[in-house]
């Protein structure tokens, strides 16, 4: 092949090479990279421990087993077990009572106000659940400045703005149940009775802040304002 000056370029050793030589070298380099990549894909799995959670001895449904006398991998119910519907079970956390209706169907409160007497025990229960499930975003005081928000998560609105002070109790219950905005549903984590307890505690927070003018002004930040 005839070499042309405009197709030549300096090589790594200071010599010149033509376009075909450069393409050949590039092809070889690509071939080597592909071979190395395939080698890692084929060899790496063999480097894993033999009894990890990804690959371990297990039974599929209805597989035979030499471990048990009856030769079955599935175990029958223990003698004396009494079937019991979910509504009669000990309750959360032992069982989750699913809401009726199709999937993603919103469940709403049947009452606008807290349907149980507001007692000290209810408020203490609400505070306990609020601190566990809500405070990381909404903050211990309900101002929307929880630790996750301080780490960059989108801040929720303060409970102390007029809109949420004037919202019915059912609004908070429905938000806990179905989620709202960036907040996901807590229906599988918080029982309905505990949701009302959280609502009662939120109302107690609102009253406490409303009676403190300094905190009242400080905590009335609009949604989306980071602490």
ABEGO torsion letter per residue (X at the ends): XBBBAAABBBBAAGBBBBAAAAAAAAAAAAAAAAAAAAAAAAAAAAABBABBAABBBBBBBGBBBAABAAGBABBBBBBGBBBBBAAABAEOAABBBBBBEBBGBBBBBABABBABBBBAAAAAAAAAAAAAAAAAAAEAAGAGABAAAAAGBBBBBBAABAAAAABBAAAAAAAAAAEBEABBBAAAABBAAAAAAAAAAAAAAAAAAAABAAAAAAABBBBGBBX
